[in-house]
Every structure is written in structure tokens, then in C-alpha cells.
């Protein structure tokens, strides 16, 4: 999976110069690996734990055949907590 963090790592930041010949790199050269994935029926809490432990911001959601059906991001989880979580969760 290619993330914004991967692009920043090779594209340069105010504190670090870009990787030489960054324009000639292929996605496989800079993408994060392994790609973490989950099934659509996986509990959100389990996915959130993997994201926290592995320090990743998104997980691929794949069906029984391994086909990508979506991507769940940290922002998606936070949005669900803010908009749909039971009030006793906040106490």
C-alpha cells in the first residue's frame, strides 16, 4: 500500500532532502509492505488494535476471495466514534 508517509519519506521534507532520482522510482520501491488487511466482518476494535500496534493509518478490507472492497482509515474509525458511539463510551 502506498501512503502519504511513504511519499514524504522519499519526496523530501523541510528536514530531509529527497531521495536521489525519486522520479524514476516505481511504486513497489517505496510502498509499505506487508499490507495489512481485514475481512468486512472483522470487529472495528480488532482493526483499531492492529492499526495502533503496527502504527499504520489504513487497512485494506478484502472479501473471501481476497479482492479489495475498501480501505478503512484511522479517520473513518474516529468519525464513527464521534458520530455513532454510545454515550457511555465517553465516560
C-alpha positions in Angstrom: 0.0 0.0 0.0 1.3 3.4 -0.9 0.7 6.1 1.8 1.4 9.8 2.1 4.1 8.9 4.6 5.8 6.7 2.0 5.8 9.6 -0.4 7.1 12.1 2.2 9.9 9.7 3.1 11.3 9.7 -0.5 10.0 13.1 -1.7 11.8 15.2 0.9 10.7 17.3 3.8 12.0 20.6 5.3 14.3 18.5 7.4 15.4 16.0 4.7 16.4 16.1 1.1 14.5 14.0 -1.4 15.8 10.6 -2.4 18.1 10.9 -5.5 16.2 10.1 -8.7 12.9 9.9 -6.9 11.0 10.4 -10.2 12.4 7.2 -11.6 11.3 5.0 -8.6 8.4 2.6 -9.0 5.5 2.2 -6.5 7.0 -1.1 -5.4 10.2 0.7 -4.5 8.5 2.9 -1.9 5.3 1.4 -0.8 4.7 0.0 2.7 4.9 -3.8 3.0 3.4 -6.0 4.2 -0.1 -4.8 3.5 -2.4 -5.4 6.4 -5.9 -6.5 5.6 -9.1 -7.5 7.2 -12.4 -9.0 6.3 -15.6 -6.9 6.1 -16.9 -8.8 9.2 -13.9 -8.1 11.4 -14.8 -6.1 14.5 -13.7 -2.5 14.4 -12.0 -2.8 17.8 -9.7 -5.6 16.3 -8.8 -3.4 13.3 -8.1 -0.4 15.5 -5.8 -2.5 17.7 -3.8 -3.6 14.7 -3.6 -0.1 13.4 -2.3 1.1 16.8 0.2 -1.7 17.3 1.6 -1.6 13.8 1.5 2.2 13.6 -0.5 2.3 10.4 -3.2 4.7 9.3 -5.2 2.4 7.0 -6.1 -1.2 6.4 -7.3 -2.8 3.2 -10.7 -4.6 3.5 -10.8 -7.7 1.4 -13.6 -10.2 0.7 -13.4 -14.0 0.9 -11.7 -14.2 -2.5 -9.1 -11.6 -1.5 -10.4 -8.8 -3.6 -10.2 -5.3 -2.3 -13.7 -4.0 -1.3 -12.5 -0.9 0.5 -9.9 0.8 2.7 -10.6 1.7 6.4 -8.7 4.6 7.7 -8.0 5.9 11.2 -10.2 8.9 10.3 -13.1 6.6 9.4 -12.8 5.0 12.9 -12.7 8.4 14.6 -15.6 9.6 12.6 -17.7 6.6 13.6 -16.8 7.1 17.3 -17.8 10.8 17.2 -21.0 10.3 15.3 -22.3 6.9 16.4 -20.7 5.8 19.6 -22.9 5.2 22.7 -22.5 8.0 25.2 -21.3 5.6 28.0 -18.2 5.0 25.9 -17.1 8.6 26.7 -17.5 8.3 30.5 
